[in-house]
């Protein structure tokens, strides 16, 4: 392990995120804050946009992400900035920003110190990050122009972004999620790095198509240069078909020698989603992905579960009658 990796490991520590459900329901407006961070986040379904006026925190300078569908029916996001985020979101309801807006994520500052230059900087970085992640199609209102910031201000905004990504993921929002990578020197800005993510698995088809990947906390990553079937069977799940088309459109999958090839690492939500896109047919991911030795992901998961179970205390079931001591056959009783 390198010195830099040891230092990063030593610095790693838990984070506390506070979540407030405004109406006691996870489907309403959600407010989140990270301890020792000046930022604050809101997740708001479209139907509740008007309710943001009751939050002074949303009527400040900040950045926002609209999530929904574009005119092609693809999962899409629109990223913007405003000096009054709540008002800008209401404006979007009367515009054709997205064909169908589902919800919005917005981020402002508790200390009200975000300037126009700050939020323009944040907007540009968020757009670049979403383009790198390629989880959604990106819709544009205009090309953002970065405002010049001093080095101290840039450093402050970079830290703000790191916390923003963390809170976004905690709220279940994956538009900025980059796949983990094994090689740290070539890491993209903001990418999760590790010297060893997990054991590598392969998935091979009779047609000669081969893909490689590994498990992560977020799902399953198929690595760069893996192959995928160019043709899908009719019975392939519609969601997988749509995802595959999106990956081709975004350049994650390209045609090469009669097959599809991954141009970058890509993080799928599950091993089965990864296997389905690679094979072009419904597949069980845990059974399809195998180690070099031929052991399936399902077998490894089962072995790990049994190993953990073996370490648990073997307590008697609650309410069970205590066992009675055995008596020797033929012994005398008083």
Residue pairs with C-beta under 8 A, 6 or more apart in sequence:
1 9
1 195
2 184
2 195
4 184
5 184
5 195
15 34
15 35
15 166
16 34
16 35
17 32
17 33
17 34
17 35
17 166
17 167
17 170
18 32
18 33
18 34
18 35
19 30
19 31
19 32
19 170
19 171
20 30
20 31
20 32
21 28
21 30
22 28
22 29
22 30
22 31
22 51
23 29
27 45
28 45
28 48
29 42
29 43
29 44
29 45
29 48
29 51
29 52
29 55
30 42
30 43
30 44
30 171
31 40
31 41
31 42
31 55
31 57
32 40
32 41
32 42
32 43
32 167
32 170
32 171
33 39
33 40
33 41
33 110
33 167
34 163
34 166
34 167
37 160
37 163
38 109
38 110
38 111
38 113
38 160
39 107
39 108
39 109
39 110
39 160
39 163
39 164
39 167
40 57
40 107
40 108
40 109
40 110
41 105
41 106
41 107
41 164
41 167
41 168
41 171
42 52
42 55
42 57
42 58
42 104
42 105
42 106
42 107
43 103
43 104
43 105
43 171
43 173
44 51
44 52
44 89
44 103
44 104
44 105
44 106
45 102
45 103
46 68
46 93
46 101
46 102
46 103
46 104
49 86
49 89
49 90
49 93
49 104
50 90
52 58
52 59
52 86
52 89
52 90
53 59
53 86
55 86
57 108
57 110
58 85
58 86
58 106
58 108
59 84
59 85
59 86
59 87
60 83
60 84
60 85
60 108
60 109
60 112
60 114
61 81
61 82
61 83
61 84
61 85
61 108
61 109
61 112
61 114
61 115
61 116
61 118
61 119
62 81
62 82
62 85
62 106
62 107
62 108
62 109
62 114
62 119
63 79
63 80
63 81
63 85
63 106
63 107
63 119
63 122
63 123
63 126
64 79
64 80
64 81
64 82
64 85
64 88
64 89
64 104
64 105
64 106
64 107
65 77
65 78
65 79
65 104
65 105
65 106
65 126
65 173
65 175
66 77
66 78
66 79
66 80
66 89
66 92
66 97
66 98
66 101
66 103
66 104
67 75
67 76
67 77
67 101
67 102
67 103
67 104
67 105
67 136
67 173
67 175
68 76
68 77
68 98
68 99
68 100
68 101
68 102
68 103
69 75
69 76
69 98
69 99
69 100
69 102
70 76
70 98
70 99
70 137
70 139
71 99
72 137
73 99
73 242
74 136
74 137
74 242
74 246
74 249
75 135
75 136
75 137
75 246
76 98
76 136
76 137
76 138
76 139
77 130
77 136
77 137
77 138
77 139
77 175
78 92
78 97
78 98
78 138
78 139
78 140
78 141
79 123
79 126
79 127
79 130
79 138
80 88
80 123
80 141
81 119
81 120
81 122
81 123
81 144
82 88
82 119
83 116
83 119
85 106
85 108
86 106
89 104
89 106
92 101
93 101
97 139
97 141
98 139
105 168
105 171
105 173
107 122
107 164
107 167
108 114
109 160
114 122
116 147
117 147
117 148
117 149
117 153
118 149
118 153
118 157
120 144
120 145
120 146
120 147
121 146
121 147
121 149
121 154
121 157
122 157
122 160
122 161
122 164
123 144
124 144
124 145
124 146
125 157
125 161
126 161
126 164
126 176
127 138
127 144
129 161
129 165
129 176
129 178
129 190
130 136
130 138
130 175
130 176
131 138
132 178
132 188
133 174
133 175
133 176
133 177
133 178
134 247
134 250
134 251
134 252
134 264
134 266
135 174
135 175
135 177
136 175
137 246
137 249
137 250
149 157
161 190
162 190
164 176
165 176
165 190
168 174
168 175
168 176
169 176
169 177
174 218
176 190
177 218
177 267
178 188
178 190
178 191
178 192
178 267
179 191
179 192
179 216
179 221
179 265
179 266
179 267
180 191
180 192
180 193
180 194
180 197
180 216
180 221
180 265
180 267
181 187
181 188
181 191
181 192
181 193
181 194
181 197
181 265
182 194
182 195
182 196
182 197
184 193
184 194
184 195
187 193
197 214
197 215
197 216
197 221
198 214
198 215
198 216
199 214
199 215
199 291
199 300
200 212
200 213
200 214
200 223
200 291
200 292
201 212
201 213
201 214
201 215
201 289
201 290
201 291
201 297
202 210
202 211
202 212
202 213
202 289
202 290
202 291
202 292
203 210
203 211
203 212
203 213
203 274
203 275
203 278
203 279
203 288
203 289
203 290
204 210
204 211
205 229
205 278
205 279
207 229
209 227
209 228
209 229
209 259
209 278
209 279
210 226
210 227
211 222
211 226
211 227
211 228
211 262
211 274
211 278
212 222
212 223
212 226
213 220
213 221
213 222
213 223
213 226
213 271
213 274
213 289
214 220
214 221
214 223
215 221
215 271
215 297
216 267
218 267
218 269
219 267
219 268
219 269
219 270
219 271
219 273
219 274
220 267
220 268
220 269
220 270
220 271
220 273
220 274
220 285
220 289
221 265
221 266
221 267
221 268
221 274
222 262
222 265
222 266
222 268
222 274
222 277
222 278
223 262
223 265
224 262
224 263
224 264
224 265
225 261
225 262
226 261
226 262
226 278
227 259
227 260
227 261
227 262
227 278
228 244
228 253
228 259
228 260
228 261
228 262
228 277
228 278
228 279
228 280
229 259
229 260
229 278
229 279
229 280
229 281
230 255
230 258
230 259
230 260
230 280
231 280
232 241
232 244
232 280
232 281
233 280
233 281
235 281
235 282
236 276
236 280
236 281
236 282
237 276
237 282
240 273
240 276
240 277
243 273
243 277
244 253
244 277
244 280
247 253
247 266
247 277
248 254
248 260
251 263
252 262
252 263
252 264
252 266
253 260
253 261
253 262
253 263
254 260
254 261
254 263
255 261
268 274
268 277
270 285
271 285
271 286
271 288
271 289
271 297
272 283
272 284
272 285
272 286
272 288
273 285
274 285
274 289
275 283
275 284
275 285
275 288
275 289
276 282
276 283
276 285
279 288
284 298
285 297
286 296
286 297
286 298
286 301
287 296
287 297
287 298
288 296
288 297
289 296
289 297
290 296
290 297
291 300
316 322
